[in-house]
Every structure is written in C-alpha cells, then in structure tokens.
Amino acid sequence: MAAPKRLINVRRPEVMSLVQEDVRQYQSELVDQIRANGNVLELPGLYLRLASAFGFCDGVKRAIEIAYATCRMFPERRIWLIGEIIHNPEVNARLDAMGMRHLPWRLDAPEYAALTSDDVVIMPAFGVSIPMRRLLEEKGVLLVDSTCGNVVKVWNRVRTYAAAGITSIIHGKARHEESIATASHSRGESEQGNFLVVFDENDAGLVAEYMLGRGDRTSFMQHFAAACSPGFDPDIHLNVIGIANQTTMLKSETAHIQELLRAAVIERDGSDERFHVFDTICGATQDRQNALFELLGEPMDLMLIIGGYNSSNTTHLAHIASRRVPTFFVKSADCLESLSCVRCYDLKEKQEVVRPLPPEVSDTGRILRVGLTAGASCPANVIEEVICRLVEIRDCLAL
C-alpha cells in the first residue's frame, strides 16, 4: 500500500511575513529608479536602456519564497531540494549557504534510499516527473510543491491529449527538467499515452518528412531514441498529434514548428482535423522576448543579457539579441573583468569564453549605447551589480 500523501502548504501568513525580509536581498533600489525613469539610465558617455520586461517573474518569486518559507517552518529538519529551485547561481548559492541539501534527478541515486519520513523535500519550479513524485510519496517525506502554474497548465493539456489518443509533440529540450516532467504527464492516467520531444525546426522537419512518407524509420528512431515515449511507433503515433511546449522556449520557433507540422498534416490528410495546438509558452517568457525585440529596434552598441547559463529562457534572449547586435551573456558582475576581458557564455561553443568588449566601449569621445535585459530567474540585485560594474569599467563618472 502506498504511503499517504504529505503535501505541506508553507505559504502561511505568519511565515510569509518573515520571508519578505529574507527575499528583500534580491531587490534593487537602483533598478527601481531606472524603471521609474522610463527604463533609461544616462550618465556622461553612457546611455543604458533596460527592456520593458526583464528579471524575476511571478512564478520564480513564488518558488524562492516557498524555499525560504520551508527553511523557516522546518529549521530542525533536513530540507532537500530536487536539482535547483530555479536556474540562477546567485539564488542557489544563497540557499546552499542556508544548509539546503540537493537530490539529483536520477531516481536510482543513493540519496533517495536514505530519505525518511522526517525529511522535507521541495519540488522545484520546473516540477518533477510522475515516477519521481510517486517515489517521494512512497518514502513518506513531507512534500513542498513550488511548481510554476504555467507548467501545470501544460501538464493539464498533455493529459487531455493522452486521454483522447493524441500524441504530444513537445517543443523543448529532452533532458531539461521541465520537459522530462511534461513528458511523464503526457503518458496520461493510463500511462499509455505517447510523446515525442523536438528540440528545434530541424527536428520538426524530420517529423514532417516522416509523416509524408519521406523518412527512414531506422534513422528516425535513432535520432529520437532519447526523446520519445516507450514503444513509440512513428507509423502509428504520428497519426494524430497535439503540440505542447517547454514553457521557456523561443516563441517564434514554436510558431514555426506548429505551422510546419500543421502543413504536413494537411498535405497528408487534406485537412488539419488530426492536428491540435494550444499555446503553452509562459506569458512571462513571451513578455521578455517581446520586450527585447522592442529594445532591439533602437540603435545599440552592445547588449548585455544577464542570467544563469543553464537558464533556457535567458539563453533564448541571448539568441535573439546576438542576431542583431554584439551580445554578452553574463551570469554576474564578476564576468566584466575589464574592457578587454569579459567572461561570457558562447552560444555555439556552449561554454564560458573570454571576449573583449567592442572598441566603442573605450571610445570616450562618444556616448556608448547599451541595452540590457535579464532572464526570468535573474534577481534585481544581480542586475544592479552588473550595471555598476559596467559604469566602473567604462569610467563614466570621470568623463
């Protein structure tokens, strides 16, 4: 017999009043002042504009508050977090300093065997897979759920697909925590539902070609071996498809994938009756992408993108900006070592590299125009530190 569920609500008024003091460290008076000034900071030799939407979203704020509230409620217990609460090194480091322990995403990890009913386990904002949730319930731990509401909406959608015999085509990263969780929910109550995770338009193109009878089964299955449901058969399970998303993907790419697959269904069937779609991109992700496109409409010498390198929504912001202007994707102010040495994430090499800032930065005879945005998991205090460091190495106040 399965152990009774022990889901705890830590967002209690008496606890949250204390938590507000804890999370104040992630705020910034400077960033608030820049917002109030039309998102513009002007100094001698520097014009800096923030995107109209950037930084912490409501789901991230909620997850962080839940983590701190859990620490407040259970100071004498072991508190475990599955993976990271969000993809931001600043936030995760501060939680680690409070004694937060971590559980890996592998169910066979020895840490799970050592859990007891006295332990508290926080499920992160990305959610967890159904098998992982069941394991935790069987262990009888106290569960704290910080799953983002937008992620839950996607789960509801793919469960609906499964119940109707529709295969979920998930636009996402097959190894990302959120996509792993969503894929498990796409199996449905019967656990017989099917899914296929497509990473980009190239993956979607392979699916479209196979649906139109122009693909090789062996090659197809090899390509998607780690990105499909058990027993997936493309000759059967691509008959009726429904689109879903990892909520932090690039909206424009999702739209292209949807149209590509819709066109394939129409060409195959003569109609789109066996194609289903529901927009599951997070509103905050859309807002930050739209705000960046708006910002890029202005002439800029460079863009600064701030956030964790493993943050999907931040990475997409960097992709958008890099197509238009020299872009530096940094995780903290420490990355801006000097005019000639910036540690930033290279999107192609998928690692941190060292690059110089553009020559315009050291030209004191002109106004440097800088655009800045940050991912939904980046706190305002980190944004402030990056701005101050830019001012320092540019030496704006001495101009």
Secondary structure, 3 states (H helix, E strand, C coil): CCCCCCECCCCCHHHHHHHHHHHHHHCCHHHHHHHHCCCEEEECCEEEEECCCCCCCHHHHHHHHHHHHHHHHCCCCCEEEECCCCCCHHHHHHHHHCCCEEECCCCCCHHHHCCCCCCEEEECCCCCCHHHHHHHHHHCCEEEECCCHHHHHHHHHHHHHHHCCCEEEEECCCCCHHHHHHHHHCCCCCCCCCEEEECCHHHHHHHHHHHCCCCCHHHHHHHCCCCECCCCCHHHHCCCEEEEECCCCCHHHHHHHHHHHHHHHHHHHCCCCCEEECCCCCHHHHHHHHHHHHHCCCCCCEEEEECCCCCHHHHHHHHHHHCCCCEEEECCHHHEEECCEEEEEECCCCEEEEECCCHHHHCCCCCEEEEEEECCCCCHHHHHHHHHHHHHHHCHHHC
